[in-house]
Amino acid sequence: MRVGVTLPQFEDRADRAIEAAVVAEGLGIDGVFCFDHLWPMGQPGRPALSSGPLLGALAASTSTIAIGSLVSRVGLVPDDVLVSMLSGVAVISGGRFIAGVGTGDHLSRAENEAYGVPFASADERRASVEAVGRAARRRGIPVWIGGGQAKTIELARGVGASVNLWDADPLRVAELVSTGLDVTWGGPIGTRVAVAAARLADLAAAGASWAVCGWPDSLEMVAEATQALRGPG
């Protein structure tokens, strides 16, 4: 199982996110990932760096680490524009990019409405995720489709994409893996090495191909927990 981290992007400047990606690469962490929100969830007074430009900057500032969106949310821009952005980052990164794509949910509605962006129906958003996912796959870009709902899971299966589950129980991961899906996971793993290593071990045993650690207090802690999971060498 590969291990990644989310970056500090709810800020006015990209310096800290780029620095964190460079440090993560040096520590041997497998990937760095960006959210796609107009503000931190439920905190409209705080800033958020746009994921597209940030992903491009990360690709240009690193050389080996995987870079991904977790997830790029359909509906903020037209589908073709989103596909173009994902494809551009894939080229800049030299093939290191993972395109996480998702529908968003009712918690994202306020972000759209604040900027006059229509919030489409769930069926329309799923259709956009399918279109964007298929287009990215045709370009050779690995695709993760976010969400654990039955319709979303079947959509991912049809597209040939991985399913990304946020903070799901390892038993749920194992259930989906048993059906032949590639399952990736994202969420908090704790602040202590022993707790984080145990969480990662549970996810690895469940069959997750990736665990993306959300909001880690310390990149060094994630690296130590990953090393504890993998053992010597």
C-alpha positions in Angstrom: 0.0 0.0 0.0 1.3 3.5 -0.9 1.0 6.4 1.5 0.3 10.0 0.7 -0.6 13.2 2.6 -2.9 16.2 2.0 -1.2 19.6 1.8 -1.8 22.9 3.7 -3.7 24.8 1.0 -6.2 26.8 3.1 -3.9 29.7 3.1 -3.2 32.9 1.1 0.1 31.7 -0.4 1.3 28.5 -1.8 4.8 28.5 -0.2 4.0 26.2 2.7 2.2 23.7 0.5 5.1 23.6 -2.0 7.6 23.3 0.8 5.6 20.4 2.4 5.6 18.6 -0.9 9.3 18.9 -1.3 9.9 17.7 2.3 7.4 14.8 1.7 9.4 13.7 -1.4 12.6 13.8 0.6 11.1 11.7 3.4 10.0 9.0 0.9 6.3 9.6 1.2 4.6 8.3 -1.9 2.2 11.1 -2.8 0.8 14.6 -2.1 -2.8 15.6 -2.7 -4.9 18.7 -3.0 -8.5 19.4 -2.1 -10.8 21.3 -4.5 -12.8 23.8 -2.3 -13.4 27.5 -2.6 -13.0 27.7 1.2 -12.4 25.2 4.0 -15.5 23.1 4.6 -17.9 25.3 6.6 -15.4 28.2 7.0 -16.3 30.7 4.3 -14.1 33.4 5.9 -10.9 31.5 5.3 -8.9 31.4 2.0 -8.3 28.4 -0.2 -5.7 28.0 -2.9 -7.1 27.0 -6.3 -6.2 23.3 -6.9 -5.3 23.6 -10.6 -2.5 26.2 -10.3 -1.3 24.6 -7.1 -1.0 21.1 -8.7 1.0 22.7 -11.6 3.3 24.3 -9.1 3.8 21.1 -7.2 4.5 19.2 -10.4 7.2 21.8 -11.3 8.7 21.8 -7.8 9.1 18.0 -7.4 10.5 15.2 -9.5 9.5 11.8 -8.2 6.5 12.0 -5.8 3.0 11.3 -7.1 0.7 14.3 -7.2 -3.1 14.1 -7.0 -6.4 15.9 -6.7 -8.6 14.6 -3.8 -10.8 15.3 -5.5 -11.4 17.7 -8.4 -15.0 18.6 -8.1 -17.2 18.7 -11.3 -19.4 21.7 -11.9 -17.0 24.4 -10.8 -15.8 24.7 -14.4 -17.1 23.1 -17.6 -16.2 19.4 -18.0 -13.9 20.1 -21.0 -12.0 22.8 -19.0 -11.5 20.4 -16.1 -10.2 17.6 -18.4 -7.8 20.1 -20.0 -6.5 21.1 -16.5 -6.1 17.5 -15.4 -4.3 16.7 -18.7 -2.0 19.7 -18.3 -0.9 18.7 -14.8 -0.3 15.1 -16.0 2.0 16.4 -18.8 3.9 18.8 -16.4 4.4 16.1 -13.9 5.8 13.6 -16.4 3.1 11.1 -15.7 3.1 11.3 -11.9 -0.4 12.7 -11.6 -3.5 11.0 -10.2 -6.8 12.6 -11.2 -9.2 12.2 -8.2 -12.7 13.3 -9.5 -15.9 13.7 -7.5 -19.4 15.0 -7.5 -19.3 17.0 -4.3 -22.4 16.8 -2.1 -24.9 19.1 -0.3 -22.0 20.4 1.9 -20.4 21.9 -1.2 -23.6 23.7 -2.4 -22.9 26.9 -0.5 -19.5 27.3 -2.2 -21.1 27.2 -5.6 -23.9 29.5 -4.8 -21.6 32.1 -3.2 -19.9 32.5 -6.6 -23.0 32.1 -8.8 -22.0 28.7 -10.0 -25.0 26.4 -10.6 -25.2 23.3 -8.3 -26.5 20.6 -10.6 -28.6 17.6 -9.6 -26.8 14.4 -8.3 -27.5 12.6 -11.6 -26.1 15.5 -13.7 -23.0 15.6 -11.5 -22.5 11.8 -11.8 -22.8 12.1 -15.6 -20.0 14.8 -15.5 -17.8 12.6 -13.3 -18.2 9.8 -15.8 -17.4 12.0 -18.7 -14.4 13.5 -17.1 -13.2 10.2 -15.8 -13.4 8.5 -19.1 -11.7 11.4 -20.9 -8.8 11.3 -18.3 -8.5 7.5 -18.7 -8.3 7.8 -22.5 -5.3 10.1 -21.9 -3.6 7.5 -19.7 -4.2 9.3 -16.4 -5.0 7.2 -13.4 -8.4 8.1 -12.1 -9.9 7.9 -8.6 -13.6 8.5 -8.2 -14.6 9.8 -4.8 -17.6 8.6 -2.8 -19.0 5.4 -1.4 -22.6 5.5 -2.6 -23.8 2.5 -4.7 -24.3 4.5 -7.9 -20.9 6.1 -7.6 -19.2 2.8 -7.0 -20.8 1.3 -10.1 -19.9 4.4 -12.1 -16.2 3.9 -11.1 -16.4 0.2 -12.0 -17.8 1.1 -15.5 -15.1 3.7 -16.0 -12.3 1.4 -14.9 -11.4 3.8 -12.1 -10.4 3.3 -8.5 -12.9 4.2 -5.8 -11.7 6.6 -3.1 -13.4 6.4 0.3 -13.0 9.2 2.8 -12.5 8.1 6.5 -14.2 4.7 5.8 -13.9 1.7 8.1 -11.4 -0.8 6.9 -14.2 -3.4 6.8 -15.9 -1.3 4.1 -12.6 -1.1 2.2 -12.2 -4.9 2.3 -15.9 -5.4 1.2 -15.3 -3.4 -1.9 -11.9 -4.9 -2.6 -13.5 -8.3 -2.5 -15.7 -7.3 -5.5 -12.7 -6.7 -7.6 -12.4 -2.9 -7.2 -9.2 -1.0 -6.6 -9.9 1.0 -3.4 -8.0 4.0 -2.1 -8.6 5.7 1.2 -8.3 9.2 2.6 -8.7 10.5 6.1 -7.0 11.3 9.4 -4.7 8.7 10.9 -3.9 10.2 14.3 -1.1 12.2 15.7 1.2 9.5 17.2 3.3 7.1 15.3 1.9 3.9 16.9 -1.7 4.9 16.3 -1.0 6.0 12.7 1.0 2.8 12.0 -1.9 0.7 13.3 -4.4 2.5 11.2 -2.2 2.1 8.1 -1.7 -1.6 8.9 -5.5 -2.1 9.1 -6.0 -0.4 5.8 -3.2 -2.4 4.1 -4.7 -5.6 5.5 -8.1 -4.6 4.1 -6.5 -4.3 0.6 -6.4 -0.5 0.1 -3.9 0.4 -2.6 -3.4 3.9 -1.2 -3.9 5.6 2.2 -3.9 9.4 2.0 -3.4 11.0 5.5 -5.5 14.0 5.9 -4.2 17.1 7.7 -1.1 15.5 9.2 0.5 17.4 12.1 3.9 16.1 11.1 5.2 14.7 7.8 8.0 13.0 9.8 5.3 11.2 11.8 3.7 9.9 8.6 7.1 8.8 7.3 7.8 7.0 10.6 4.4 5.3 10.6 4.9 4.2 7.0 8.3 2.8 7.8 6.8 0.9 10.8 4.2 -0.5 8.4 6.7 -1.7 5.8 9.4 -2.9 8.2 13.2 -2.8 7.9 14.6 -2.1 4.4 
